[in-house]
Amino acid sequence: MAGIKDVAQAAGVSVATVSRALSGRGSVSTAAQEAVQRAATELGYVVSSSASGLASGRTRNIGVLVPVINHWFYASVLEGISSRLMDEGYDTTLYQLTKDRIQREKIFSDFLLRQRVDAVIAVNVELDAEEVQSLHALDKPLVGVGGPLPGVPTLHVDDEGISALATQHLISLGHRRIGFIGGNEETDVDFRVPTHRRTGYEQALHKAGIQIDDNLCVGADFTMPQAYAAAKQLLGNPAGRPTALMAASDEMAIGAILAARDLGMQVPRDLSVIGVDNHDLSEMFGLTTIEQRPHEQGELAVAMLLRAIRGEEPAHAHKVDHRLVVRSSTTRPLDAA
């Protein structure tokens, strides 16, 4: 197996130049870089990550903290993170960070603090001051996705603005009885996303002079099955049935569409439905939604983190844009036609 000395000899450069060229650290001329890459390819030389880590103190491994891993949003963010890190030559180590204090202490006192990762991306998990400080004390850059972390550059979306836009779309079509499917106590934890989306919904109604009716608001766990059950109870009441529904996620919006169909209702003739995410399934269901591009959020988080690792311009908090995507699940109510 070829070694670094063989590559240096074949390229006609020093071992130090080969090390700088293949690690991406330090200045190397274009000609030397090309010669080293060509020699390494011809000899089949692969940089030893363990040896490189010992020499540099870096592992080229990034830790990613998530609260859950079986939801579409988190999977999409992780896909963006992983693909971008792979392009940059980094590995990804995933940690599911729950509210269990013993589990959290084990991750921060064992896995992360034993130099197994160069930096950390926290996806929609709130870290307390001690956890943030423990990472900063060991010079581990940290970037957040999803909500504000004190002293940490963070990517975030305007959850109140998102749900307000969704509700305003329904109001603009002439709807006045607009239901809301939000989160429950189980999901209203880190950064209180369900609460913020309920607030945006209420703000839009208030701005339009529409009285808020708590009977039109139900909770679920951001999954299709629970949203299906909640929507079926809400829509099954003929006296107080809404003409439109705003769901805090596309998966819950799809659950509501399926519930409406099972009750013999036609979407959007009898019920308009709008969600949040632009889920992979949303186009198949003709779902009008608010797009928040989680894959892009993952890629942007990596870009921010790499700047910190390389000692470049410090990363700052960044708000991710959202946009309305109109499809066939929303229209004017029958009494306004």
N, C-alpha and C positions, 0 to 999 in steps of 0.2 A: 504494500500500500504506500503510495506516494506521501511524502511529508512536506512540511513548509519549506525545508531547505531545498528539496527537489524543485519546487515551484520557483523559488528564488533563482536557482541556477538556470532553469529553463527560460525564465523571463529576463535574465541578465540584470537583476536588481538585488538589493539586500533583503535579508529576512524581515527587517523592520518595515521596509516598504511593502512587502507582501502582506504583513500583518495589518498595516494601515489601509491598504487597498481593499482587503477582503472584509475588514470589520466596519469600514465606513467612518472610522475615527482618525482624524488627522488629515493633513494636506498631501495629496498625491497628484502628480501631473497626469494629464489625459493619456499620454503615450504610455506611461508606466502602468496606469490603471488597466488599459487595454491589454498590455503585454501580460500582466499578472492574470487577468481573467482568462485570456487565451491559454496560458500555460496550465492554469488550474483545471480548465475544462479538458484539455488534452490528456492530462495526467489523472483525471478523475479525482482530484483532491477536493475534499469537503472539510470546511472549518469545523473543528471540534468545539461544540458549544460549551462543554465543561472546561476545556482548557482556556477558551476565550473568557469564560466567566471568572476563572481563577485569576487571570492576568488583569482583567479590567474591573473586577468587582461587580460586573453585570451578568445577569442570567439570560437576557433577551426573552424574558417571560413576564407577561402582564397578568395580574390578578383581576378578575371581574366579579363584583359582588351583585347578586340579584336576590329579590325576595322570593320569587317563584320562577320556575323554568318551563312550565307547561302552558303558558298563555302566549297567544300569537304576538302581542306587542313585544314581550321580552325576547321571544325567539327571533323576531325581526331585528331588534337592536343588537342582539348577540351576533347575528349573522353579519351585520355591518361591521361590528368590532372585529370579529374573527377574520373576515376576508381582508380588511385593511391591514391588520397586524401581520397576517401571513404575507401580504405583498411587501411589507417592510422587514420581513425576516424575524418576526417575533412569534413566540408561542403564546397560547391563551390558557390560563387556568381558571376554572369556574368555581365559585363558592356560593352556595345558597345560604343567604344570611337571614335567618328567621328572628323572631322576637325572643327566642329562648336565650337567656343571659349566659348560661353555661356554654352553649354552642358558640355564641358570639365571642366570648372570652377565649375559647380555644382557637378560633380562627385568628384573632388578633395577637394572642400571646404565643401561638405556636406556628401556624402555617405562614402567615404574612410576615411575622417579625423574625423568622429564621432565615431571612435573606433568600427566600425562594422566588420572590418576584421583584422586578425593578420598579414597578409602579402599580397603581390601582385605579380602576374605573368603577364607580358606584352607580348602579342603575336603579333609580327609584327606591333607594334605601336611605333612610335618615341615619346618619352617624352622630353619636353624641360627641361632646367636646373632647373627652378622653380618648375616644377612638381616633378622631382626626389628629389629635396631638401625637398619639403613638406612631402614626405614619409619618408625620412631619419630623418627629425627633430622629427617625432613622433615615431621613432624607429620601423618602419615597414619595414621588409626585403623585398627586391625587386629582382626579377630575370626576365631577358628578354629572349624571344625566337624570333629569326629571324634576328637580326641585332645588331650592337654595340650601347650600351647606356653608356655614360661616367660615370665611377665609379660604374657600375652595372654588376655583373656577367651575362653573356649572352650565350645562346646556339645559334649557327648559322651554316648555311650551306654555302659552297663556291659556290655562284650562278654563278660566272664567270666560275669556274671549271666545274660545272654541264653542262652548255650549251656548253662549249668547248669540253667536252667528247662526248656529243651527236653529235656535228658536226663532230668531228674526226671519229666517227663510220661511218658516211655517207661517209666521204672522203675515209676512208679505203676500202670501198666497190667499189670505183671508181667514185663516184659522183663529178661533178664539178659545176653544176648549182643547188645550194642548196638554197631554199627559207627559210624565217624565219617569223613565226607568233609570235609577241611579244605583249606587252601591249600597252595601249594608255595613253593619258594625265590623264584620270580618275584613272587609276590603278597605274601609276608611281608616287606614293606618298611616304609612309613610307619605308625608306631604299632603295627605287628605285630599287626594284627587277627586273622589266622589263628591265631597263637600263643595269644592271649588266649582265643579260642573253643575251642581244643583244651584249654587249662587248665581252663576252666569245665566242659567235658565230663568231664575226668578227676576234677575235684573232686566232681562229682555221683556218679560211680561209686564213688569212695573213701568218700564219706559213706554210701553204701548198702551198703558192704561187698562191692562187686563188684570183682574183680581186673581190672586194665587189661591188655588183650591188644593189643599193637602190631600184630598181624596183622590186626586189624579196623579199622585206621586207614589211610586212603589220602589222597593229596593230588591237587588239581586246581587250575585257574586261575580258579575262580568262574564258569565258563561251563558251559552244558548239555553241549556235545560232550565236553569233557574229563571231566566228572563221569560222563557216560554210560559212557565207556570204563573209567574207574576202578571204577565200581560193577559193571560187567559182569564184570570180573576177580574182584572181591571176592565177588560173589554166585554166580559160576560154580563156586566151590569147595564141593562138597556137604558136605565134612567139617567145614569151619569157618564155614559160612554163618551170618551173624547173623540174628536174628528182627526186628531193627529197625535203622534207620539215622538218625543225626542229621547233617544237612548244614549247613555254615556259611553257606549262602545258599539262597534258594528256587530260583534257577536250577540250582544243583547238585542240589538235592532233586528237581527235575523231571527232570533227566538220569538220576538214580537210578531214578525211577519208570518211565521209558521203558526202561531197561536191564532192570529186573525183568520188565516185560511181555514183552520180546523173549525172555526166558529161560523164558517160560511161567508165571511167578509172578503171583499176584493180590495187589494192594495194596488193603486191608491184611491180607487173610486170611493170606498167606504172609510178608508183610513190611510192617512199619509204617515210615512215613517222615515226618520232620519237618524243616522248614527254618527259615530266618531271613529276614525282610524284610516279608512280606505283599506280595509282588510282584503286579503286575496279573494275571498268569496263574495265581496260586496258587489262586484260587477255582475256576477252570475245571477244575483238576486235583484239586480237593477236598483241597488240601494243608494239613495242620495246620502252623502256623508261629508264629514270634514276631514280632510287629509292632513296627517301630521308627520308622515315620512319617518318612521322609526329606524329603518335601515340607514337612512342618511344621518340620523342622530348618532348612531353607532360610529359611522365613519368620521363624523366631525369630532366626536369625543376622542378618537384615536389621534387625529391631527393635533388637537389641543395638547394631548398628553405627550406626544413625540416632541413638541416644541419645548416642553418642560424638561424632558429627559436630556435633550441635546443642549440645554442651556440657552435656547434662543429666546425670542421675545416672549415675555410671560403671557400665558393664556388669561383671558378675561371671561366673565359670564356672557353667555350668548343666548339670545331668544330665537327659537326655531319658528319659522313662518308656518302658518296653516292656511288652507284654502277650501272653499266650498266646491264640492264636486256634485253637480246635479245630474241625477239619473231619473228612472221612471217610478220611484216609490213615493214621490210627493207631487201633489197637484192641488187645485182649489177644492174646497169642500163643496159637497153637493148643493147645500143651501145658498152658496155664493155663485154657483154656475149660471 
